[in-house]
Amino acid sequence: MNFKDYGFREEIIKAVEDLGFETPTPIQENAYPVLLKETSDLVGLAQTGTGKTAAFGLPLIEMTDFDQNFVQALVIAPTRELCIQISNDLKNFSKYIKNAKIATIYGGASIDKQAREVRSGAQIVVATPGRLIDMLNRGLVKLDRVQIVVLDEADEMLNMGFKEDIDTILETTPDTKRVWLFSATMPPEVEKIARNYMHNPKEISVGQKNKASENVRHVYYVVRDKDRYYALKRILDYHPNIYGLIFCKTKRETQQIADRLLQDGYNAEPLHGDLSQAQRDSVMKKFREKTLQILVATDVAARGIDINDITHVINYKIPEDIENYTHRSGRTGRAGKTGEAISIITPLELKKIKAIEKVAKVNFEYEKVPSGKEICRRQLYALVEKIKNIDVKEDDIAEYMTVINNMFEGIDREELIKKFISAEVNHLLEYYDRAYDLNARITGKDLKIAEREATGKMQRIFVSIGERAGLNKGALLRLVCNSADINSKKIGRIDLFNDFSFFEVEKDYTDQVLEALKNAEFEGTPFKAEIASAKKSKGRSRNRNSSNNRNSRNNYRKPEYRTRKY
């Protein structure tokens, strides 16, 4: 079927043709019959880049009466960038419709200007939750006649803490409204929104719930934490034509990594919440126009990125939430194209890889960080390919060719090629000449522990003695196994600190171990054992024994040399 078959008005069909849309995507094919022909609510599950905006946007415009000048439809999005993107798309879809007015409401911009957009008779409002709540409280927007509410990227809105705002907004709209909810994943919080504010919604799904895109190849590299940045640089050098998005956990880390990359000669810039709206707009404009090759971003700031050609997503640090990983990896492999999601992890983070594999139904491939020789080979071949395919402007260079040919007289073809290649890549060869192996060692035990922790079979136990009492890992292992009469294979990770320790045991043996350790002593010192609380587990890093690093000087590795700018 094509777009005409769904009965859209001629103005919409003309706008769609201008945009180059030919046939609906799977999410659109599934959504249009429900949204246009029925009156039920809708839950649409699909990854980013599958055409979700047009899936709800075209029916939204079709069902809006643009002869009336009041708010009839509301679209809520988690971030400014996504809000602006959706608004622009809706304006493109409705550009041939007379009197179509779409107001865009988001923080960081003039609230007076946005209020004027609403007062001018906007029929559709696209908003972020925070600014919309502010305008509702001031009486600058009324939602009492809204007929359709769209919640886009609902899972991410809830992850960002907007649940109360969403509740407040939905409670100000009529009970007779229709609610269309679109999400990449379906965590329990989103299901609760559906139960509370939707009436017997129809559910359509492209792919499986909480599953990552099938067009994305998932790769991970294992390094020491101190080598993480150098591994990132090698990954970038190994993919000379990358058009990529690097995710960091915090705004500070995002800025630091972007600054280091820029200093080391990479075409990179940051995107995070501490930038002004003008700065964010400028960065996104360059990235969309591909004059910026690498964007370093936080999860929140990247929500509005709607670009189909991103080749690689790199997790500088893998996210804690699996839904975040799904959203991150969904930024590549869009619109039928393939992409690669790369994660840089330490051996202790292997369990996160296993957990993502289990829940998101993806298969990770382990790869070794490229060596200097492999990177140089890749760069050389890419350069040769670029030269072969370059467009020669014969007329523009004709006047220079006689002098240039005379300058190269006496140099044969092979020598000329060598000199040209050397001029381009000598700095890279010199840089990687002394590069060391960045790959961290992974043992079979590491993999087994990661597998057990990912499947949720392990229970973390706190004990109130540590290294100060003479305890070591072997002693704690023997103490637990002998006291509880269990095999050492049932014990997982052990962490020792000055005055306390943690160990993991298979959950089926938790009660047995705790009972056995009730009156236990270590070398005459009594101690207590209990299930570790989140607070205790999070606080352990402050009490690490400095002796763990007492040999760090002997283990020192010379850092990689900074690249020249190229």
Buried (B, 14 or more C-beta within 10 A) or exposed (E): EEBEEBEBBEBBBEBBEEEEBEEBBBBBBBBBBBBBEEEBBBBBBBBBBBBBBBBBBBBBBBBBEBEEBBBBBBBBBBBBBBBBBBBBBBBBBBBBBEEBBBBBBBBBBEBEEBBEBBEEBBBBBBBBBBBBBBBBEEEBBEBEEBBBBBBBBBBBBBBBEBBEBBEBBBEBBEEEBBBBBBBBBBBEBBEEBBEEBBEEBBBBBBBEEBBBBEBBBBBBBBBBBEBBBBBBBBBBBBBBEBBBBBBBBEBEBBBBBBBBBBEBBBEBBBBBEEBEBEBBBBBBEBBEEEEBBBBBBBBBBBBBBBBBEBBBBBBBBBBEBBBBBBBBBBBBBBEEBEBBBBBBBBBBBBBBBBBBBBBBBBEBEEEEBBBBEBBBEBBBEBBEEEEEEEEEEEEEEEEEEEEEEEEEEEEEEEEEEEEEBEEBBEBBBEBBEEBEEBBBEEEEEBBEBBBBBBEEBBBBBBBBBBBEBEBEBEBBBEBBBEBBEBEEEBBBBBBBBBEBBBBBBBEEBBEBBBEBBEEBEBEEEEBBBEEBEEEBEEEBEEEEBEEEEEEEEEEEEEEBEEBEEE
